[in-house]
Amino acid sequence: MRAEFFRPIWRRIAVVMICFCWAVLELASGAPYWALVFGAFGATAIWQFFLSGWPENHAEEIQND
């Protein structure tokens, strides 16, 4: 079951923005490895929060429990 903390859309957007902003910060400071890591975190967050159908699938999970 997914965390209720991420139910409000503003929190999901904030997590994505923080990940990508941190990736840009790392890239600007000369740490491409960490920029790639945080960029991957941001991309994964976009997939999980917006492209995989969540929170619509979450409502189905709650009904099945």
Secondary structure as the mmCIF struct_conf table of DSSP 4:
data_model
#
loop_
_struct_conf.conf_type_id
_struct_conf.id
_struct_conf.beg_label_comp_id
_struct_conf.beg_label_asym_id
_struct_conf.beg_label_seq_id
_struct_conf.end_label_comp_id
_struct_conf.end_label_asym_id
_struct_conf.end_label_seq_id
HELX_RH_3T_P HELX_RH_3T_P1 GLU A 4 PHE A 6
BEND BEND1 PRO A 8 PRO A 8
HELX_RH_AL_P HELX_RH_AL_P1 ILE A 9 ALA A 28
TURN_TY1_P TURN_TY1_P1 SER A 29 GLY A 30
HELX_RH_AL_P HELX_RH_AL_P2 PRO A 32 ILE A 46
HELX_RH_PI_P HELX_RH_PI_P1 TRP A 47 LEU A 51
BEND BEND2 SER A 52 SER A 52
TURN_TY1_P TURN_TY1_P2 TRP A 54 PRO A 55
HELX_RH_AL_P HELX_RH_AL_P3 GLU A 56 ASN A 64
#
